[in-house]
């Protein structure tokens, strides 16, 4: 078999997935659409997107935990790169697009039911009266007025690009976890994240002690003329770190998938 990347083989992999899982996909998205007819809250959308996405990402490599199924998957006439790209397209692009699509469809149906007024008002009002506004939210900040701190509400737009970045990062992480851990990959990935976070916290505390001589920071450390450099640094690490980690987890997933074939 030609080991160079072939878009036709990639298309056949994607086609094979949908043929094998057609009934499951139709049933799943149908149920989610019905849920969105009644639930317009953004919290529900994010729960379905991220929790469902994690389950979806780990399910794509579930066959690798079973020897007969693993052999069948690994001998598919496609390169590891094509298999990995197919998985990334499915668990990131496909799942995000479908979740957005059924969210919009469900909300439109619910909003149509509200305007048709075909249901009693005690059902119609609480469940169908709200339109969806997924990428707009309210955030509060504290402002000082006459020596008193007051909460000020700020409306801002949550970019689709930000959502895609965060979602792609989460999916790449748990896809790698599904390849690295043979069983209970979600739990083990979360435990590994907790352990890494704890180690990073200890390192941060040590660096604070060495640099500032204390484990706690106060406002006097942040100079007005230089701005909130700690906040800027945290933002830089949080945002650009995700951009770097997404391809990193894809690359290590590729090597892990190659290792399993060997």
C-alpha positions as CSV (number, residue, x, y, z in Angstrom):
1,X,0.0,0.0,0.0
2,X,1.2,3.5,-0.8
3,X,2.1,5.1,2.5
4,X,1.8,8.7,1.3
5,X,-1.3,10.7,2.4
6,X,-4.2,10.0,0.1
7,X,-7.4,12.2,0.3
8,X,-9.4,9.4,-1.4
9,X,-8.6,6.9,1.3
10,X,-9.4,9.5,3.9
11,X,-12.8,10.0,2.3
12,X,-13.4,6.2,2.4
13,X,-12.5,6.1,6.1
14,X,-15.1,8.8,6.8
15,X,-17.6,7.2,4.6
16,X,-17.1,3.8,6.3
17,X,-17.6,5.4,9.7
18,X,-21.0,6.9,8.7
19,X,-22.1,3.7,7.0
20,X,-21.3,1.6,10.1
21,X,-22.7,4.1,12.6
22,X,-25.6,5.6,10.6
23,X,-28.4,4.5,13.0
24,X,-26.5,5.5,16.1
25,X,-25.7,9.0,14.7
26,X,-29.3,9.6,13.6
27,X,-30.7,8.5,16.9
28,X,-28.2,10.5,18.9
29,X,-28.6,13.8,17.0
30,X,-32.4,13.3,17.0
31,X,-32.5,13.0,20.8
32,X,-30.2,16.0,21.2
33,X,-32.4,18.1,18.8
34,X,-35.4,17.3,20.9
35,X,-33.5,18.3,24.1
36,X,-32.6,21.7,22.5
37,X,-36.3,22.3,21.7
38,X,-37.0,22.5,25.4
39,X,-33.6,23.6,26.7
40,X,-32.4,27.0,25.3
41,X,-29.8,27.6,28.0
42,X,-26.2,28.0,26.9
43,X,-25.1,25.8,29.8
44,X,-27.0,22.8,28.3
45,X,-25.3,23.5,25.0
46,X,-21.8,23.5,26.5
47,X,-22.5,20.4,28.6
48,X,-23.6,18.5,25.5
49,X,-20.7,19.9,23.4
50,X,-17.9,19.2,25.8
51,X,-19.1,16.1,27.8
52,X,-20.6,14.6,24.7
53,X,-17.5,15.5,22.7
54,X,-15.2,13.8,25.2
55,X,-17.3,10.6,25.1
56,X,-17.3,10.8,21.3
57,X,-13.6,11.2,21.0
58,X,-12.9,8.3,23.3
59,X,-15.4,6.1,21.5
60,X,-13.6,6.5,18.2
61,X,-10.6,4.5,19.7
62,X,-12.6,2.2,21.9
63,X,-12.0,-0.7,19.6
64,X,-8.3,-0.5,20.4
65,X,-9.0,-1.8,23.9
66,X,-10.3,-5.1,22.5
67,X,-7.8,-7.2,20.7
68,X,-9.9,-8.6,17.8
69,X,-11.4,-5.2,17.1
70,X,-8.0,-3.5,17.4
71,X,-6.5,-5.9,14.8
72,X,-9.4,-5.2,12.5
73,X,-9.0,-1.4,12.9
74,X,-5.2,-1.5,12.5
75,X,-5.2,-3.5,9.3
76,X,-7.6,-1.1,7.5
77,X,-6.0,-0.1,4.2
78,X,-5.1,3.4,5.3
79,X,-2.0,5.0,6.8
80,X,-1.8,6.1,10.5
81,X,-1.9,9.7,9.3
82,X,-5.2,9.2,7.4
83,X,-6.7,7.4,10.4
84,X,-5.7,10.2,12.7
85,X,-6.9,12.9,10.4
86,X,-10.2,11.1,10.0
87,X,-10.5,10.9,13.8
88,X,-9.7,14.6,14.2
89,X,-12.2,15.6,11.6
90,X,-14.9,13.5,13.3
91,X,-14.4,14.3,16.9
92,X,-13.6,18.0,16.4
93,X,-15.1,19.5,13.2
94,X,-18.0,17.1,12.7
95,X,-19.1,17.0,16.3
96,X,-18.9,20.8,16.7
97,X,-20.7,21.5,13.5
98,X,-23.5,19.0,14.2
99,X,-23.9,20.3,17.8
100,X,-24.3,23.8,16.5
101,X,-26.7,22.7,13.8
102,X,-29.0,20.7,16.0
103,X,-28.9,23.5,18.6
104,X,-30.1,26.0,16.0
105,X,-32.7,23.6,14.6
106,X,-34.0,22.7,18.1
107,X,-34.2,26.4,19.1
108,X,-36.0,27.4,15.9
109,X,-38.6,24.6,16.4
110,X,-39.1,25.7,20.0
111,X,-39.4,29.3,19.0
112,X,-41.9,28.4,16.2
113,X,-44.0,26.5,18.7
114,X,-44.1,29.6,21.0
115,X,-45.3,31.9,18.2
116,X,-47.9,29.4,16.9
117,X,-49.3,29.2,20.5
118,X,-50.5,25.7,20.0
119,X,-49.7,24.8,23.6
120,X,-51.2,26.1,26.9
121,X,-49.5,29.2,28.2
122,X,-48.2,27.5,31.3
123,X,-46.2,25.2,29.1
124,X,-45.5,27.5,26.2
125,X,-44.1,30.5,28.2
126,X,-41.4,28.7,30.4
127,X,-40.1,26.3,27.7
128,X,-40.5,28.1,24.3
129,X,-40.5,31.9,24.9
130,X,-36.7,32.5,24.9
131,X,-34.7,32.9,21.7
132,X,-31.1,31.6,21.6
133,X,-28.1,33.9,21.8
134,X,-25.3,31.5,22.1
135,X,-22.3,33.8,21.6
136,X,-23.5,36.8,23.7
137,X,-23.2,36.7,27.5
138,X,-23.2,39.0,30.5
139,X,-20.0,39.4,32.6
140,X,-19.7,41.5,35.8
141,X,-16.7,43.4,37.0
142,X,-16.1,45.4,40.2
143,X,-15.7,49.2,39.8
144,X,-15.1,51.7,42.6
145,X,-17.5,54.6,42.9
146,X,-17.2,57.1,45.7
147,X,-15.0,54.7,47.7
148,X,-17.4,51.7,47.2
149,X,-17.1,48.7,45.0
150,X,-20.1,48.1,42.8
151,X,-20.8,45.4,40.3
152,X,-21.1,46.5,36.7
153,X,-22.6,44.3,34.1
154,X,-20.9,44.0,30.7
155,X,-22.3,42.4,27.7
156,X,-19.8,40.9,25.3
157,X,-19.6,38.5,22.3
158,X,-18.1,35.1,22.8
159,X,-16.4,34.3,19.5
160,X,-17.0,31.1,17.6
161,X,-13.2,30.9,17.0
162,X,-12.7,30.9,20.8
163,X,-15.2,28.1,21.2
164,X,-13.4,26.1,18.4
165,X,-10.0,26.7,20.0
166,X,-11.1,25.5,23.4
167,X,-13.1,22.5,22.0
168,X,-10.2,21.4,19.7
169,X,-7.8,21.5,22.7
170,X,-10.2,19.4,24.9
171,X,-10.8,16.9,22.1
172,X,-7.1,16.6,21.2
173,X,-6.3,15.9,24.9
174,X,-8.9,13.2,25.4
175,X,-8.2,11.7,22.0
176,X,-4.6,11.2,23.2
177,X,-5.9,9.9,26.5
178,X,-8.0,7.3,24.7
179,X,-4.9,6.1,22.8
180,X,-2.6,6.2,25.8
181,X,-4.9,4.5,28.3
182,X,-6.4,1.1,27.4
183,X,-9.3,1.2,29.8
184,X,-11.2,4.0,31.6
185,X,-9.4,6.6,29.6
186,X,-11.5,9.5,30.6
187,X,-11.0,8.9,34.4
188,X,-7.3,8.3,34.0
189,X,-6.9,11.4,31.8
190,X,-8.6,13.5,34.4
191,X,-6.4,12.0,37.2
192,X,-3.3,12.7,35.1
193,X,-4.4,16.3,34.5
194,X,-4.9,16.7,38.3
195,X,-1.5,15.3,39.0
196,X,0.2,17.6,36.5
197,X,-1.8,20.6,37.8
198,X,-0.7,19.9,41.3
199,X,3.0,19.6,40.2
200,X,2.7,22.9,38.3
201,X,1.2,24.6,41.3
202,X,4.1,23.5,43.5
203,X,6.6,24.8,40.9
204,X,4.7,28.1,40.7
205,X,4.8,28.5,44.5
206,X,8.5,27.7,44.6
207,X,9.1,30.3,41.9
208,X,7.1,32.9,43.8
209,X,9.1,32.3,46.9
210,X,12.4,32.6,45.1
211,X,11.4,35.6,43.0
212,X,9.3,37.7,45.5
213,X,10.2,36.0,48.8
214,X,6.5,35.1,49.5
215,X,3.9,32.6,48.5
216,X,1.3,35.4,48.2
217,X,1.1,38.3,45.8
218,X,-0.4,41.7,46.7
219,X,-1.1,44.8,44.6
220,X,2.2,46.5,45.4
221,X,4.1,43.8,43.4
222,X,2.2,44.9,40.2
223,X,3.6,48.3,39.2
224,X,1.0,50.7,37.8
225,X,3.4,51.9,35.1
226,X,4.0,48.4,33.8
227,X,0.4,47.2,34.0
228,X,-0.9,43.8,35.1
229,X,2.1,41.9,33.7
230,X,1.1,38.8,35.7
231,X,-2.4,38.9,34.2
232,X,-1.0,39.4,30.7
233,X,1.4,36.5,31.2
234,X,-1.4,34.2,32.4
235,X,-3.5,35.2,29.4
236,X,-0.6,34.6,27.0
237,X,0.0,31.1,28.5
238,X,-3.6,30.2,28.6
239,X,-4.4,31.2,25.0
240,X,-1.3,30.6,23.1
241,X,-0.5,27.5,25.2
242,X,-3.7,25.9,23.8
243,X,-2.6,26.7,20.2
244,X,0.7,24.9,20.9
245,X,-0.8,22.0,22.8
246,X,-3.4,21.1,20.1
247,X,-0.9,20.0,17.5
248,X,1.3,18.6,20.2
249,X,-1.4,16.1,21.3
250,X,-2.1,15.3,17.6
251,X,1.5,14.5,17.0
252,X,1.9,12.3,20.1
253,X,-1.4,10.6,19.3
254,X,0.1,9.8,15.9
255,X,3.1,8.2,17.4
256,X,1.0,6.3,19.9
257,X,-1.2,5.0,17.1
258,X,1.9,3.9,15.2
259,X,3.3,2.2,18.2
260,X,0.0,0.2,18.6
261,X,0.3,-1.0,15.1
262,X,3.8,-2.2,15.7
